[in-house]
């Protein structure tokens, strides 16, 4: 049975016939836009967002190569990563406002185009400052496009298919981060580091071409006014918080710069909230969405999920590369197990969401993650890689059930006219939580390391970043006997000195594993908290009426002060 029961061409013939029979055929009927092809909208959005997501991990793999290529210091080169995060986090809060003001499709395609131009500039970069500037341009484009993509799916799909659509869309969110290290590792190993940026170009061109053809350009009936005060405070607030989080592990959480930037961010965001709620009539971010119970519940679960999920995903590459001596390519291949698991459960979660609601799906996902995280907290310095891949596959099953479902629930709780603002608000706040969580877990690992081991780690990083091709893992180096596992510089030392170096390496391994286990225990408790919070989401065994039931009678109050 077809749906609709006649094609767009046939519908056009019918309209033409009606006009011939009746010259007074209503003008509004003649101007009716063609129906939206929801599946083409989905594929278009997946292409664009996949490009942005994959770039976030593929560049990390090439960081040391980029530093060596441009001869930058560690502090200067770190801006290649940090500026992208800052630009992404600063732009995300305003994407919903810009989408409502100029059209969702227009701003989404502008964001993709900026990301594409930034990628091309990165690939051609003649110097480190030029590369950093191009990465900032990339981040601005990504921050504009990333929240608007899912928002367009809510407008393209009927209420009873939102879960299925975002379940399929979630596959790109899982595959992108896992595929990035593999592509990055292959290109870096082949001495083609510039192509880590150029690979975005064909993907981006296809995404933009499909978007221009298939995406509907939806504008709000009333064009929102510009909110310069809110814009300025959001840039200062989100930018300061993200900068403090990204530098906290290196500078120390109690250092002057870290406390200063956190303080500036907190004051600016507090002022931003006051302005948006009580001063401006048309706020840039509609904070009154938090008055919608289901939106707030799902967003809160998402915050906890961020600590449990993204924090833990940050830990495993460190374990595989720094502790077990795997290359970036090998680590990326191992981490594909997460993507494999989530590919299975993402579409299943989407279909079940439309039928039974989020409660049981998210609770099941976090039950899996809780069990899985406890097991990961027990792994040792020589746990078989096959065992780790099995644990990562189980993790992927849980991620596929929990992550996208909370996002779907939150956006499903707001009226369609407010979806772009809801997506922007949720993405921007969750982004800050993610940055702080990752920084905190890095600090947990470092806090278990003695000063002498920390100095040794710094020296090893310096050697690696200055051209050494020798792989080395402090707990295991593949192909090297345990008693001979020392850095390359110590391999030819006299026996007593080599034994001393080996003892220092073993101490570093023991201390790092303790810190690693402590960090995973934190994510274990976060998983428990997320599981308990998920029980307050709507759905089976309670009543489930889909999107209409999520929204209920509550609507966000648009506007601020008077």
C-alpha positions in Angstrom: 0.0 0.0 0.0 1.6 3.3 -1.1 1.8 6.4 1.1 0.9 8.8 -0.4 -1.3 7.0 -2.9 -0.2 9.1 -5.9 3.1 10.7 -6.9 4.1 14.4 -6.9 3.8 14.4 -10.8 0.3 13.0 -10.6 -0.7 15.6 -8.0 0.6 18.3 -10.3 -1.6 17.0 -13.2 -4.6 17.0 -10.9 -4.0 20.6 -9.9 -3.5 21.7 -13.5 -6.9 20.0 -14.4 -8.7 21.8 -11.6 -7.3 25.1 -12.7 -8.6 24.5 -16.3 -12.0 23.5 -15.1 -12.2 26.3 -12.5 -10.3 29.6 -13.1 -11.1 30.6 -9.5 -9.2 27.6 -8.1 -7.9 29.0 -4.7 -4.5 30.7 -4.9 -3.3 29.0 -1.8 -3.9 25.6 -3.3 -2.0 26.6 -6.4 0.9 27.7 -4.2 1.0 24.5 -2.1 4.6 23.3 -1.8 5.4 19.8 -2.9 5.4 17.2 -0.1 8.6 16.6 1.8 10.5 13.3 1.1 11.3 12.5 4.7 13.9 9.8 3.9 15.8 12.1 1.6 15.8 14.7 4.4 17.2 12.0 6.7 20.0 10.9 4.3 20.9 14.6 3.6 21.3 15.4 7.3 23.3 12.2 8.0 25.8 13.1 5.3 26.4 16.6 6.7 26.5 15.7 10.3 28.7 12.7 9.7 31.4 15.0 8.2 31.4 17.2 11.3 31.5 14.2 13.7 34.3 12.3 12.0 36.5 15.3 11.9 36.5 15.6 15.7 38.4 12.4 16.1 40.4 12.2 12.9 42.4 15.3 13.8 43.3 14.1 17.3 45.2 11.1 15.8 47.3 13.5 13.7 48.1 16.0 16.5 51.7 15.0 17.0 52.3 14.9 13.3 50.8 18.4 12.9 53.1 19.6 15.7 56.2 18.1 14.2 55.3 19.4 10.7 54.9 23.0 11.8 57.6 22.9 14.6 55.3 24.3 17.2 55.6 24.0 21.0 53.1 21.7 22.8 51.3 24.7 24.2 50.9 26.4 20.9 50.0 23.3 19.0 47.3 22.4 21.5 45.3 25.3 20.1 44.7 23.2 16.9 42.4 21.1 19.1 41.2 23.6 21.7 40.2 26.4 19.2 37.9 24.0 17.4 36.2 23.0 20.7 35.8 26.6 21.7 34.4 27.7 18.3 32.0 24.8 18.3 30.8 25.5 21.8 30.4 29.3 21.3 28.4 29.0 18.1 26.1 26.2 19.1 24.0 28.3 21.5 23.1 30.8 18.7 22.4 28.3 15.9 18.7 27.9 16.9 18.1 31.7 16.9 19.8 32.1 13.5 17.8 29.1 12.1 14.6 30.8 13.2 15.6 34.2 11.9 17.0 33.2 8.5 15.6 29.8 7.9 16.8 26.4 9.2 17.9 25.1 5.8 19.8 28.3 5.0 21.8 28.3 8.2 22.4 24.6 8.1 23.8 24.8 4.6 25.8 27.9 5.6 27.3 26.0 8.5 28.2 23.0 6.2 29.7 25.4 3.7 31.8 27.1 6.3 33.0 23.8 7.6 33.9 22.7 4.1 35.9 25.9 3.4 37.6 25.6 6.7 38.6 22.0 5.9 40.1 23.0 2.6 42.0 25.9 4.3 43.3 23.5 7.0 44.6 21.1 4.3 46.5 24.0 2.6 47.7 25.6 5.8 51.3 26.9 5.3 51.8 27.7 9.0 50.5 26.8 12.5 48.7 30.2 13.1 46.9 29.7 9.7 45.9 26.2 10.7 44.6 27.4 14.0 42.5 30.1 12.3 41.1 27.6 9.8 40.2 25.3 12.6 38.3 28.1 14.3 36.4 28.7 11.0 35.6 24.9 10.9 34.3 25.0 14.5 32.0 28.0 13.7 30.5 26.1 10.8 30.1 22.9 12.8 28.4 24.8 15.7 25.9 26.3 13.3 25.0 23.0 11.5 25.2 20.3 14.2 22.1 21.3 16.2 20.0 22.2 13.2 20.3 18.8 11.4 18.3 16.8 14.0 15.8 19.7 14.3 14.9 19.3 10.6 14.2 15.6 11.1 11.5 16.5 13.7 9.8 18.7 11.1 10.1 16.1 8.2 8.8 13.0 10.0 5.3 12.4 11.5 5.0 12.1 15.3 4.8 8.3 15.2 8.1 7.9 13.3 10.4 10.3 15.1 12.1 7.5 17.1 12.7 5.5 14.0 14.2 8.4 12.2 16.6 9.4 15.0 17.5 5.8 15.6 18.8 5.6 12.0 20.4 9.0 12.3 22.1 7.8 15.5 24.2 5.4 13.5 26.2 8.3 12.1 26.8 9.5 15.6 28.3 6.1 16.5 30.2 5.3 13.4 31.8 8.7 13.0 33.9 8.8 16.2 35.0 5.2 15.6 36.0 5.6 12.0 37.9 8.8 12.5 41.0 7.3 14.2 41.2 4.6 11.5 41.1 7.1 8.6 43.5 9.4 10.5 45.9 6.6 11.3 46.0 5.3 7.7 46.6 8.8 6.3 49.2 9.7 8.9 51.1 6.4 8.4 51.1 7.1 4.6 52.5 10.6 5.2 49.3 12.1 3.8 48.3 14.2 6.9 46.8 17.0 4.8 44.2 14.5 3.5 42.6 14.2 7.0 41.1 17.6 6.1 40.6 17.0 2.4 38.5 13.9 3.0 35.8 16.2 4.3 35.4 17.9 0.8 33.7 15.1 -1.2 31.5 14.2 1.8 30.6 17.9 2.3 29.9 18.5 -1.3 27.4 15.6 -1.4 25.8 16.7 1.8 25.4 20.3 0.6 24.1 19.2 -2.8 21.5 16.9 -1.2 20.6 19.5 1.3 20.0 22.2 -1.4 17.7 19.7 -3.3 15.8 17.9 -0.5 15.8 20.0 2.7 12.7 22.2 3.4 13.5 25.8 4.4 11.3 26.4 7.4 11.0 29.8 9.0 9.1 30.9 12.0 6.0 33.0 11.2 7.5 35.9 13.2 11.1 36.7 12.6 12.9 36.9 16.0 14.7 40.1 17.0 18.4 40.2 17.4 19.6 39.8 21.0 23.0 41.4 21.2 23.2 41.3 25.0 22.4 37.6 25.1 24.9 36.9 22.3 27.7 38.7 24.0 27.1 37.1 27.4 26.8 33.6 25.8 30.1 33.9 24.0 31.9 35.0 27.1 30.1 32.5 29.4 30.3 29.4 27.2 33.8 30.3 25.9 35.2 30.8 29.3 33.8 27.6 30.7 35.0 25.6 27.8 38.5 27.1 27.9 38.8 26.5 31.6 37.7 22.9 31.2 40.1 22.2 28.3 43.1 23.6 30.3 42.2 22.5 33.8 44.1 19.2 33.7 47.3 20.9 32.5 47.1 24.0 34.7 45.5 22.4 37.7 41.9 22.9 38.9 42.9 25.3 41.7 45.4 27.3 39.6 44.7 31.0 39.2 43.9 30.9 35.4 41.5 27.9 35.8 39.6 29.5 38.7 39.5 32.9 36.9 38.1 31.5 33.7 35.6 29.3 35.5 34.6 32.4 37.6 34.2 34.6 34.5 32.1 31.8 32.8 29.9 31.3 35.8 29.2 35.1 36.2 28.6 35.5 32.5 26.2 32.6 32.3 24.3 33.7 35.4 23.9 37.2 33.8 22.9 35.5 30.6 20.2 33.6 32.3 18.8 36.7 34.0 18.8 38.6 30.7 17.2 35.8 28.7 14.5 35.2 31.4 13.7 38.7 32.6 15.1 41.4 30.3 14.8 40.7 26.6 11.4 40.1 25.0 12.7 37.6 22.5 15.6 35.7 24.0 18.3 34.0 21.9 18.0 30.8 24.0 14.6 30.1 25.4 15.5 29.0 28.9 11.8 28.7 29.8 11.9 25.3 27.9 13.2 24.0 31.2 9.6 24.5 32.5 8.6 21.5 30.4 9.0 18.6 32.7 9.8 15.9 30.2 12.3 18.2 28.4 14.1 18.9 31.6 14.1 15.3 32.8 15.5 14.0 29.4 18.1 16.7 29.3 19.2 16.0 32.9 19.5 12.3 32.0 21.5 13.4 29.0 23.9 15.3 31.2 24.5 12.3 33.4 24.8 10.1 30.3 27.5 12.5 29.0 29.7 11.8 32.0 29.1 8.1 31.8 29.5 7.8 28.1 31.8 10.4 26.7 34.0 10.4 29.7 34.5 6.6 29.4 35.1 6.9 25.6 37.9 9.4 26.4 39.6 6.8 28.7 39.8 3.8 26.4 42.0 5.3 23.6 44.5 6.4 26.4 44.6 2.9 27.7 45.1 1.3 24.3 47.8 3.7 23.1 49.6 4.9 26.2 49.4 1.8 28.3 49.2 -1.0 25.7 51.4 0.5 23.0 48.9 0.2 20.2 49.1 2.6 17.3 46.2 5.1 16.6 45.1 2.9 13.7 45.1 -0.3 15.9 43.3 1.6 18.7 40.7 2.8 16.2 40.1 -0.7 14.8 39.6 -2.0 18.4 37.2 0.8 19.2 35.0 -0.1 16.1 33.5 -2.7 18.5 31.5 0.2 20.1 30.2 1.3 16.7 29.3 -2.3 15.8 27.2 -2.7 19.0 25.4 0.7 18.6 24.6 0.1 14.9 22.6 -2.9 16.1 20.6 -1.2 18.9 20.2 2.3 17.5 17.5 1.4 14.9 15.9 -1.0 17.4 15.7 1.7 20.0 14.2 4.1 17.5 11.4 1.7 16.6 10.7 0.8 20.2 10.6 4.5 21.2 7.7 5.1 18.8 5.8 2.2 20.4 6.6 2.2 24.1 8.4 5.5 24.9 11.9 6.1 26.3 11.8 4.8 29.9 12.4 1.1 29.4 14.8 1.7 26.5 17.1 4.2 28.4 16.9 2.2 31.6 18.0 -1.0 29.8 20.8 0.9 28.0 22.2 2.2 31.3 21.8 -1.1 33.0 24.0 -2.5 30.3 26.4 0.4 30.7 26.5 0.1 34.5 27.4 -3.6 34.2 29.9 -2.9 31.4 31.6 0.0 33.2 32.1 -2.0 36.3 33.9 -4.6 34.2 36.0 -2.0 32.5 37.1 -0.7 35.9 38.5 -4.2 36.6 40.7 -4.5 33.5 44.4 -4.8 34.2 47.6 -3.9 32.3 47.6 -7.1 30.3 43.9 -7.9 29.8 43.5 -9.7 26.4 42.5 -7.4 23.6 39.7 -9.8 22.6 38.2 -9.4 26.0 38.3 -5.7 25.8 36.7 -5.7 22.3 33.9 -7.9 23.8 33.4 -5.3 26.6 33.4 -2.5 24.0 30.8 -4.3 21.9 28.5 -4.6 24.9 29.1 -0.9 25.6 28.0 -0.1 22.1 24.8 -2.0 22.6 24.1 0.2 25.7 25.1 3.4 23.9 22.7 2.7 21.0 19.8 2.3 23.4 20.5 5.2 25.7 22.2 8.1 24.0 20.0 9.1 21.1 16.8 8.2 23.0 17.4 10.9 25.6 18.0 13.4 22.8 14.8 12.3 21.0 12.7 12.5 24.2 13.9 16.1 25.0 13.2 17.5 21.5 10.0 15.6 21.3 8.8 17.4 24.4 8.7 20.9 22.7 6.4 22.2 20.0 7.7 21.9 16.5 8.1 25.6 16.2 10.6 25.5 19.1 12.6 22.5 18.0 15.6 24.5 16.7 15.8 26.4 19.9 15.4 23.2 22.0 18.2 21.5 20.1 20.5 24.5 20.4 19.9 24.8 24.1 20.4 21.1 24.8 23.5 20.8 22.6 25.2 23.9 24.1 24.7 22.9 27.7 25.6 19.3 27.2 28.7 20.3 25.4 30.0 22.2 28.5 29.1 19.2 30.7 31.1 16.9 28.3 34.2 19.2 28.4 34.2 19.4 32.2 33.6 15.7 32.6 36.5 14.7 30.3 38.8 17.2 32.0 37.8 15.9 35.4 38.5 12.3 34.4 41.9 13.3 33.0 42.7 14.9 36.4 41.6 11.8 38.3 44.2 9.8 36.3 46.9 12.4 36.8 46.2 12.7 40.6 47.3 9.0 41.0 50.6 9.6 39.4 53.7 10.6 41.4 55.8 13.6 40.3 58.7 11.5 39.0 56.4 9.4 36.8 54.7 12.6 35.6 58.1 14.0 34.6 58.9 10.7 32.8 55.7 10.9 30.9 56.4 14.4 29.8 59.8 13.5 28.5 58.4 10.5 26.6 55.8 12.7 24.9 58.5 15.2 23.9 60.6 12.4 22.3 57.5 11.0 20.5 56.4 14.4 19.2 59.9 15.2 17.9 60.1 12.5 15.4 60.6 9.1 17.1 58.7 6.4 15.2 59.2 3.8 18.0 56.0 2.6 19.6 56.0 2.2 23.3 53.4 1.3 25.9 54.2 1.7 29.6 52.4 -1.6 30.4 53.0 -3.5 27.2 54.7 -3.0 23.9 53.5 -5.5 21.2 56.4 -7.8 20.2 58.6 -6.8 23.2 59.2 -9.1 26.1 57.9 -7.8 29.4 61.4 -7.6 31.0 62.7 -5.6 28.0 59.8 -3.1 27.9 61.6 0.2 28.2 61.7 3.3 26.0 63.9 3.1 22.9 66.4 5.5 24.4 67.0 3.1 27.3 67.2 -0.1 25.3 71.0 -0.1 24.9 71.9 1.0 28.4 74.1 -1.1 30.7 72.2 -3.9 32.5 72.0 -2.0 35.9 70.7 1.2 34.3 68.3 -0.7 32.1 66.9 -2.6 35.1 66.4 0.8 36.8 64.6 2.1 33.8 62.4 -1.0 33.7 61.5 -0.5 37.4 60.5 3.1 36.6 58.3 1.9 33.7 56.6 -0.7 35.8 55.9 1.9 38.5 54.4 4.2 35.8 52.2 1.4 34.6 51.0 0.5 38.1 50.1 4.1 38.9 48.4 4.8 35.6 46.3 1.7 35.9 45.2 2.7 39.4 44.2 6.2 38.0 42.4 4.5 35.1 40.4 2.3 37.3 39.5 5.2 39.6 38.2 7.2 36.6 36.1 4.3 35.4 34.6 3.9 38.8 33.4 7.5 38.6 31.7 6.7 35.3 30.2 3.6 36.9 28.5 5.7 39.5 27.4 8.1 36.8 25.8 5.1 35.0 23.9 4.2 38.2 22.7 7.8 38.5 21.6 7.8 34.9 19.7 4.5 35.3 17.8 5.9 38.3 17.0 9.2 36.5 15.8 7.2 33.4 13.1 5.6 35.5 11.4 9.1 35.7 11.1 9.3 32.0 7.7 8.7 30.4 6.8 5.4 28.7 6.0 1.8 29.4 4.8 0.5 31.8 3.1 3.9 32.1 0.9 5.5 29.5 2.6 6.5 26.2 0.9 8.7 23.7 3.9 9.6 21.7 5.0 13.2 21.0 1.6 14.6 21.9 1.8 12.9 25.3 5.3 14.1 25.8 4.3 17.7 25.3 1.1 17.5 27.3 -0.5 20.8 28.0 2.7 22.5 28.9 4.2 25.0 26.4 7.3 27.1 26.8 6.6 30.8 27.3 8.2 32.6 24.4 9.8 35.9 25.3 11.5 37.3 28.3 10.9 40.5 30.2 8.6 43.3 29.3 
